[in-house]
Amino acid sequence: MIGLIRKDFYLNRKPIIAFSAMALGYAVMMIIASSLLHAMNSPISVEFFSLINTMLFYLCSIGVQSTMAQTDLGKKTRYYFCASPARIEGFVASKYYESFLIGFIVFLYCEIFDLILSMIYGTLVNNSLLHVALLFLIMVLQSFTIPLFIGFGRHGEHFKTVIILILFICAAIYGLFGDVSFFMKKDGVITALRSMMENADTESILAWLLGAAYPVLICVLLLPHLMILLIYVSYRISCTLFRRGATTYEA
Amino acid sequence: MKPKALNNGNSAEAPSAPEKKKAVTAILIFLATCLVFVLMQCYSYARWQDNEVLSYVTYMAFLFSPMMGCVLARLITKEGFRDGILWPSFLGNGKAYFLALLIPTFTGFLGAVISALLLGEGLTIKLEGGLRTGILAILLCYAQLYYVAFITAGEELGWRALLYDKLEILLGTNGAVILGGILWGVWHFPALYYVGINFGKDYPGFPYLGIFLMCVATVFMGVPLWLVRKMSGSVIPACLFHGVVDSVFSGFLTLFLTQEVASKNTLLVGIYGFVLPSVIVGIPAWICLLRLDKRREKTPVADTPGQTTKNARS
């Protein structure tokens, strides 16, 4: 298992190095910019820099994760892994672990970046909960894309793009013409998540939850567990798809 | 018990002299790293309380100091990170993960029930809003579990993924449980002395009694943590276990105890709610741990460290 993960990291070293170099360069630029703006008493808050940085790198990491998930999915490799001691389960699990590892590295990077910003501004920037939530969110996203890659090989990328486009168009149509009041109203999901981020202490969240509607309660309280369940279901589906072999992908 | 080598909990071969020497080196590096951060945290509590950035940085460094000690020890002793302990091993280890959630939940509930009964509070829900609020509070604690497990991983990667295993090579299972637990308890000194976690600060014999009680609790709480680690061959169940302890224990206590009673009897709440249930759960877990070791001695040994015998056979 560990060998498989090392292999994928080695084979994808170029995109990983490029991503790391970009992250490092961007971080240095942001730190210089934020320290200059702080010295000039700019009204731009430290939270702004932190959030921009977090969003950017979690989004970029999806690209690296997808590249790694597509490594070695040819027919020959599949037949080889069906017979190898690592077994299909080990090979498929390694894809999920890799995604998690990339996400975890980004999480650590964002935490360190926030600490540096905190030292520059002299006020604490603590978005750990947001970082963990994004890490889980990306894992959920990967739990949809990895079965696609395993099931359809390189064509999985096209399927992914089409699905994202369809979802985006549906969301845009619903956002323009549908009822979104439940989403944005006082006890809606957005308010819930913001409350979770801002008041990380249990008492204030509990006080807020007591006044929340049941759908919001279920969403907030059961979502983390459902995410784990979803990742597990995706893993089982991936194992089945891997066994069937590539239908559209040629080695 | 005669010291035996259970290399990462799976090999039953007798430890060789170089193995023992390597274990001693790893333990010393690990303890030195932890000591540095414990001292830094003490200094931070004493001097940097007003500076929220510095106190936060030192606190996080303190929480992750066992992990840093583990990384340093593995790098310096050239042990590396290829063994399975640091990786999740879900396949065929569902029981360990289930126990990692069940045991601390039961322990927390037991602690809350004992506290409520012995402090004369009765088993009624004390939270405003009754049962609905209580269920919400507990569910909220579980929703926060994964986030808390991220932080507790900093501890578990040191204690259960390095120290206990290395101590076992030198002292055997029982010695590792006792000495490892004591070291884990003493590591909490800054929080016990400056913040008064678990037992408060206003009790006779402060802080020595608190440190002693913490050591008793950590010795016994360390057993089921190590048990799930050994059962699965991975440290992840132990992280989850610790996450449940940190997030759910206080939730159960607030369910049955009023804030007034809890703040007046901090020492007793600590003993009834934390130490006593840890002992009650720790003893059967200890027996299970010894049985597991005996079974491992009889069954075929895994090919690679961290791999379970079940997986090795298949």
Interface residues (C-beta under 8 A of the other chain):
Chain A: M1 I2 E89 G90 A93 Y97 L115 S118 M119 G122 T123 L124 N126 S128 L129 V132 F136 T202 I205 L206 L209 L210 L217 V220 L221 L222 L223 P224 H225 I228
Chain B: E52 V53 Y56 V57 R82 G84 W87 P88 F90 L91 G129 R132 T133 L136 A137 L139 L140 C141 Y142 A143 Q144 L145 Y146 Y147 F150 S250 G251
